[in-house]
Every structure is written in C-alpha cells, then in structure tokens.
C-alpha cells in the first residue's frame, strides 16, 4: 500500500460568489418591550395572598369549633 499524500485527500469546496447581501424578511418587525408596573404585580399578589389567608382562617376556625363541640360533648357524658 502506498501513501498518496496529503494533496490527494484534500476536498475542494466552492462557495457561491454571487451572495453579496443578506436576505431580509418582507416585514420589518420592531420589537417593543412592554414595561411591567410593579404596583400591578404587587396588587395581584396581595389578592392571591388574601384569598389564601381567608381559606386558612376558615379551616382554623372550623377546627377550633370542632374541638370545642367535641369538648362540650365529652364533658356531658
């Protein structure tokens, strides 16, 4: 087996010479970033926290009422 050399394994790759400009999209889109008001975010968070607090308070009051009723029932036996 003979070694043909480095020049025989070299592949020629041609690039097109007629590409002088990049293609642009048909419509130019201007990207606008919408600003977020921190007060709106805070108010939404407060609403969610108030709803969660009311649910937790309702569960706590229900548990305390159940314990009170069970205590009254147990003392009458």
N, C-alpha and C positions, 0 to 999 in steps of 0.2 A: 504494500500500500504506500502510495506516495502522498506527500503533503503538497496540496496545490497552492497553498499560501493564503495570505490574508486578503489579497485583492480579489480572489475568486469568490469568497463568501460575502463580499460587500454587495448589499442590495441598493439599487438606485430607486429613490423615491422622489417623484416630481410633485411640486406644488403648483397650483394654478397661479399664473401671474396676473390674471385679469381682475382679481379681487382687490379693489383699491379703497372701498368704503364698506363699513359695516351696515347691514340692513337694519332699518328702523321699523318699529311697529307702525301700523296705519294710524292709530290714535295715540297721541301722547297723553299719558296719564300723569296727572300731578298728584303726588301722594301727600295728602294733608293729614297731619296727626291731630286727632281730636283731643283736646285737653280735658282732663277729668277734674271736676270740682271736688276737693277733699271734703267739703261740708256735706255734699250729697252722699258721698260714701259713708261718712260718719252717721248721718241720719238713718240710712238704710241699716247699718249695723246696730244702731240703738233700737230700731224697731224689732229686729230679729231677737236681740237680747231681751227686750221687754216681753215678747211672746214666750220665750223660753223661761224667763223668770216667773211669769204668771202660771205656766204649766207646772213648774217645780213647786210653787207655793200651793197650788191646788192639791198636788199629791201629798205634800207635807200636812196640810190641814186635814185631808181625808184620813191619813194615817193616825194623826193625833185624835181625831174624832172616833175612829175605830177603837183605839186603845182606851179612850175614856168610856165608851159604851161597854167594852168588854170588862173594864174595871168595875163599873156600876153593876153589871150583871153578875160578876163574880162575888161581889160583896153581899148581894141579896140571897145567895144560896145558903 
